[in-house]
Amino acid sequence: MNQDLKSFSRDYDFILQEKVQWGDMDAFGHVNNSVYFRYFERVRFAMFEKYGLLEEINTTGIGPVLASTQCRFKFPLEYPDTIYLGASISGLESDRFLMHYGVFSEQLNATAAWGEGFIIYYNFKDKIKSRMPDKQYQTLASLSGQEGR
């Protein structure tokens, strides 16, 4: 997955630029592995906010939650660096989808890590898995290039 930023950006529906923080470093002089999951969380929520996927939680109590996640590390990140966090979706179903993540390092000019997150829809009021609201499904269908319901 070595690639330049232009090619990295084509692989994702949403890109967020950030700076590596000094406090993200560990005793071994590179970004701690747990920080990558925070990167994934930040790009996930930024994408959810941009496309209105959190709007119905307050009214219906239904929204997306992370069911599982994973990360593959390719190159260590170090301070200082500018990184680009990418997110896209696939496998859209009526109650779930898969998010794909990437972390691109400007300093390395390469993808430093990539991962996935399995997202389900959850009814927070009834504490059960739920069908995705139609508006959100249509938004995700258009993003992923899938047909609507």
SEDODO-233994 format. One line per 5 residues: number of its first residue (from 1); their letters; for each residue x, y negated, z negated of C-alpha. Coordinates in steps of 0.5 Angstrom, whole numbers. Layout:
BEGIN
NUM	A	X/Y/Z; ...
% end
This chain:
BEGIN
1	MNQDL	0/0/0; 6/-5/1; 3/-11/5; 3/-18/6; -2/-23/3
6	KSFSR	-6/-24/9; -7/-16/10; -9/-15/3; -14/-21/3; -17/-17/9
11	DYDFI	-18/-11/4; -23/-15/-1; -29/-18/-1; -27/-23/-6; -20/-26/-8
16	LQEKV	-18/-29/-15; -11/-33/-16; -8/-33/-23; -1/-34/-26; 2/-28/-30
21	QWGDM	2/-31/-37; 8/-30/-41; 4/-27/-47; 2/-21/-42; 9/-18/-42
26	DAFGH	11/-13/-47; 18/-11/-50; 20/-7/-43; 20/-14/-40; 14/-13/-35
31	VNNSV	7/-14/-36; 4/-9/-40; -1/-3/-37; -7/-5/-41; -7/-12/-38
36	YFRYF	-8/-10/-31; -15/-7/-34; -16/-15/-36; -14/-17/-29; -20/-12/-26
41	ERVRF	-25/-15/-31; -23/-22/-29; -24/-21/-22; -30/-16/-23; -34/-22/-27
46	AMFEK	-32/-27/-23; -35/-23/-17; -41/-22/-21; -42/-29/-23; -41/-32/-15
51	YGLLE	-46/-27/-13; -51/-28/-18; -51/-21/-21; -51/-23/-28; -57/-27/-27
56	EINTT	-63/-22/-29; -59/-20/-36; -63/-26/-40; -70/-25/-36; -70/-17/-35
61	GIGPV	-65/-14/-40; -62/-10/-34; -55/-11/-31; -48/-8/-29; -44/-4/-34
66	LASTQ	-37/-1/-33; -38/7/-34; -31/9/-32; -24/6/-29; -17/7/-27
71	CRFKF	-11/4/-25; -5/6/-20; 1/2/-22; 6/1/-16; 11/-4/-18
76	PLEYP	12/-8/-25; 10/-15/-25; 14/-20/-29; 13/-27/-31; 13/-32/-27
81	DTIYL	9/-30/-22; 3/-32/-18; -2/-26/-17; -8/-25/-13; -14/-20/-16
86	GASIS	-18/-17/-10; -25/-14/-11; -30/-10/-6; -35/-5/-7; -37/2/-4
91	GLESD	-42/7/-5; -48/3/-6; -54/7/-9; -60/5/-13; -57/5/-20
96	RFLMH	-49/5/-18; -43/3/-14; -36/3/-14; -31/-3/-15; -24/-3/-11
101	YGVFS	-19/-7/-14; -12/-9/-12; -7/-14/-15; -2/-17/-10; 4/-20/-13
106	EQLNA	7/-27/-9; 14/-26/-12; 14/-18/-10; 10/-20/-3; 7/-13/-5
111	TAAWG	1/-10/-8; 3/-8/-15; -3/-4/-17; -10/-2/-15; -16/1/-18
116	EGFII	-23/3/-18; -29/2/-23; -35/6/-23; -41/1/-25; -48/3/-27
121	YYNFK	-54/-1/-28; -56/-1/-35; -63/-3/-39; -60/-7/-45; -67/-7/-48
126	DKIKS	-69/0/-48; -61/2/-48; -62/7/-42; -59/7/-35; -64/3/-30
131	RMPDK	-65/2/-23; -62/-4/-20; -66/-10/-19; -68/-11/-11; -65/-18/-11
136	QYQTL	-58/-15/-13; -58/-9/-9; -59/-13/-3; -54/-18/-5; -49/-12/-5
141	ASLSG	-52/-8/1; -50/-14/5; -43/-15/2; -41/-8/3; -44/-7/10
146	QEGR	-49/-2/8; -57/-2/10; -62/-5/5; -67/0/1
% end
